[in-house]
Amino acid sequence: MRARRNAIAFQETGEGKYTMPRAGQVFENPVTGERMVFNATAHETNGMVLDIEFYVQPNVCKGLAAHFHPYFSERVEIIAGAAHYKVGRDELAAKAGDGVILPRHAAHIHPWNVGDGVLHWRKTTQLEKPGMRLLIDSAAFFESLYALAQQRKVRANGLPKNPLQTIVLLRALQPSSYVAGLPIWLQRPLFGALADLGRALGYKAYYPAVSTSLGQD
């Protein structure tokens, strides 16, 4: 089922047109003012590491809702600014120089800006064994959000305006990521059915975003 779903996703975008980000690519979100920089992707690390930096403007909504990963933990490093993040029900503070681990299976919300300046933070996914497909899906998810933002199809929190589009993107992340608060046994068939409807209406699991490279204006 997993292989078949990925084959469908590739068919939607066109074989050879799946332009997954590469190290050094920079993406801008004109709705939230965020910037995203890919330091390392599955291509450069043989499917072992996905390393992304985010620059978040003040007074921006939290963004991604609580979610969890069954197969990997995430390391978060605050490079500049002040942030809050959540693990389970606990809202925690982090400042420049802090590094935290978001454990596998633990519901969490990525850092959001609580300061007056730009929040600069880094998210690293380090797998225990190669997972090219998993990391490609994750990178494609983030790029697609920025692509939709560039098309002005997201809300102030950076998530798609259309809930079916959101479901299509989330379904493409399974089984590596799930929404918190809803049992996996329910999410799989529910999101699967809704994603099928969304794709039938023309919503895609991947959209290429306009990017630049480090060192360019």
Backbone hydrogen bonds, N-H to C=O, Kabsch-Sander energy under -0.5 kcal/mol:
donor,donor_aa,acceptor,acceptor_aa,energy
5,R,1,M,-2.4
6,N,2,R,-2.1
7,A,3,A,-2.0
8,I,4,R,-1.9
9,A,5,R,-2.1
10,F,6,N,-2.3
11,Q,7,A,-1.9
12,E,8,I,-2.0
13,T,9,A,-1.5
14,G,10,F,-1.8
17,K,14,G,-2.5
19,T,17,K,-1.7
20,M,18,Y,-1.8
24,G,38,F,-3.6
25,Q,22,R,-2.0
26,V,212,T,-2.9
27,F,36,M,-2.8
28,E,210,V,-0.5
29,N,34,E,-2.8
33,G,29,N,-2.2
35,R,55,Y,-1.7
36,M,27,F,-2.6
37,V,53,E,-2.7
38,F,25,Q,-2.3
39,N,37,V,-0.7
39,N,51,D,-2.7
40,A,51,D,-1.6
44,E,41,T,-0.6
45,T,41,T,-1.3
46,N,42,A,-0.6
47,G,42,A,-2.1
50,L,125,T,-1.9
51,D,40,A,-2.8
52,I,123,K,-2.6
53,E,37,V,-2.9
54,F,121,W,-3.3
55,Y,35,R,-2.5
56,V,54,F,-0.5
56,V,119,L,-3.3
60,V,57,Q,-0.7
64,L,62,K,-0.5
67,H,108,H,-1.9
68,F,178,Y,-2.4
74,E,102,L,-2.2
75,R,124,T,-2.7
76,V,100,V,-3.1
77,E,122,R,-2.3
78,I,98,D,-2.8
79,I,77,E,-0.7
79,I,120,H,-2.6
80,A,120,H,-1.9
83,A,94,A,-2.9
84,H,112,W,-1.7
85,Y,92,L,-2.1
86,K,109,I,-1.7
87,V,90,D,-2.1
88,G,107,A,-3.5
90,D,87,V,-1.9
91,E,89,R,-0.5
92,L,85,Y,-3.3
92,L,90,D,-0.6
94,A,83,A,-2.5
96,A,81,G,-0.8
97,G,78,I,-3.2
98,D,95,K,-2.4
100,V,76,V,-2.8
102,L,74,E,-3.4
105,H,69,H,-2.4
106,A,103,P,-1.5
108,H,67,H,-2.3
109,I,86,K,-2.0
112,W,84,H,-2.4
114,V,82,A,-2.0
115,G,82,A,-0.8
119,L,56,V,-3.0
120,H,80,A,-2.8
120,H,118,V,-0.6
121,W,54,F,-2.4
121,W,119,L,-0.6
122,R,77,E,-2.5
123,K,52,I,-3.2
124,T,75,R,-2.7
125,T,50,L,-2.8
126,Q,124,T,-0.6
127,L,48,M,-2.9
127,L,125,T,-0.6
131,G,47,G,-3.3
135,L,131,G,-2.3
136,I,132,M,-2.3
137,D,133,R,-2.5
138,S,134,L,-1.9
139,A,135,L,-2.5
140,A,136,I,-2.6
141,F,137,D,-1.9
142,F,138,S,-1.8
143,E,139,A,-2.5
144,S,140,A,-2.5
145,L,141,F,-1.9
146,Y,142,F,-1.8
147,A,143,E,-2.5
148,L,144,S,-2.6
149,A,145,L,-1.9
150,Q,146,Y,-2.3
151,Q,147,A,-1.0
152,R,149,A,-1.8
153,K,148,L,-3.0
155,R,159,L,-3.0
158,G,155,R,-2.0
161,K,153,K,-2.4
166,T,162,N,-1.7
167,I,163,P,-2.1
168,V,164,L,-2.3
169,L,165,Q,-2.0
170,L,166,T,-2.6
171,R,167,I,-2.9
172,A,168,V,-1.3
173,L,169,L,-0.6
173,L,170,L,-1.2
174,Q,170,L,-0.8
174,Q,171,R,-0.8
176,S,173,L,-2.1
177,S,173,L,-0.7
178,Y,68,F,-2.2
180,A,66,A,-2.2
182,L,179,V,-0.8
186,L,183,P,-1.1
187,Q,183,P,-2.6
188,R,184,I,-2.4
190,L,186,L,-2.1
191,F,187,Q,-3.1
192,G,187,Q,-0.5
192,G,188,R,-1.7
193,A,189,P,-2.4
194,L,190,L,-2.3
195,A,191,F,-2.7
196,D,192,G,-2.1
197,L,193,A,-1.8
198,G,194,L,-2.7
199,R,195,A,-2.9
200,A,196,D,-1.9
201,L,197,L,-1.4
202,G,199,R,-1.4
203,Y,198,G,-2.5
212,T,26,V,-2.3
214,L,24,G,-2.0
216,Q,213,S,-2.2
